[in-house]
Amino acid sequence: MNVAAGNYSQSELDKFDELAQRWWDPDGPQKALHALNPARLGYVSDRVSLRDVSVLDVGCGGGLLSEALAKAGARVTAIDLAPNLLKVARLHGLESGIKVEYRQLAVEALAEKAPASFDVVTCMEMLEHVPDPASIVRACASLLKPGGRLFLSTLNRTPAAFALAIVGAEYIARLLPKGTHQYRDFIKPSELARLLREAGLELEDVSGLLYEPWRNAARVVRRTDVNYLACARKPE
């Protein structure tokens, strides 16, 4: 497989493209993602200064985190393979006046063209949606400057994650469209740690990301049995 061109599932891209028009609706299908966004941004900004640093947002979707990073002072490039999502992201940027450079490009392809170009790389809620997560991690590592940091979020492969992220969120509470997640694609923190080490990165932190639907908000916690965040550093 040509990974740079083919490390994606067309059905996954189509699924998210169908959500594009309501991506920025805080009460729409991406309601939970809106709630997670401040916690994700806080996790990043607590560990690096975002003022005038170069940030790459991988799998940016409609630009929720991309705009938040830019608003915090970063120079943001954001990439995705879903054309409708990028169209929505660009249109929202025109409305908000927040500058982000959006590109329809695979992270592997960008890594070949521009290695060691970014101070920070973020890749949130994406690894569980691609055929080869290791390829994404390697590309993200390649794109970091020495001393740069990679921030990731994904879902742990545990019974709790199955119960809450799939049964609860998709079928009972209907916070997410049915079929958003596949349990077999969830990634244990130990597996992610191995991928990071194999890519030459040093794991600095793993923290849980707890979504509380009764207040439609999220916070960073110690428990990592459902959603979790990770921070890794590229050695100098």
C-alpha positions, 0 to 999 in steps of 0.5 A: 500500500502506498501509505502516503496516499492510502492510509485512510478509509474512504468510508470514514472520510465519507462519514465525517464529510456527511457531518460537515455542514453541522460541524460548528453547531454546538448542539449538533452531531459534534456536540461532544467534540465542542465540549472536549475542545477547551480541555484539549487546548488546555492540555496543549497550552499547559505544556507548551507556549503557543505564542508565535510557534508553528503548529500542525493540526493533523486530521483537523476536521472542520477546524475546531482545534485549529482555530482555538490554537490560532486564537491562542497565538500559534501559526497553524497549518491544518490538514485533512483528507475530507474535502467537505470538512476543509471547505467548512473549516475555510468558510468558518475561518472567513467568518471568524477572522481567525487565520489557519492554513488549511490543506487537503493532504496526507500527513505522510505526504507532508512529512516527505516534503517538509520534515522538521518544520513544526514546533508542535503537532496535534493529532486528536481523535484520529488514530482510531479512524485510520488503517495504520496508526503507526504510520501517522505517528512516524510522520508526525514525529518526522514533522517535528523540529528537535525539541518539539512536542506531539499531542495525541488523543484517542480511545482506550480499548477497554470494556469501559470505553466500549460501554461509554464511547460506543453503547452509551454515546452512539446508541443510548444518549445518541451524542454521536452518530451510530458507527462513529467508532469501531472497538477493534480500532481503539488503542491502549496507552501501552500500544501508543507508547510503543508507537511513540518510542519506535518513532524516536519520541519520548513519552512525557505524559498520559492523562485521561479526558473525561466527558461529562454529558450532564454539563456538556463539558470535559476535563483532564483527569488521571483515569485513562480507561476511556478517552485519553491524551498523550504528550511526547517530545522529540529529542534535541 
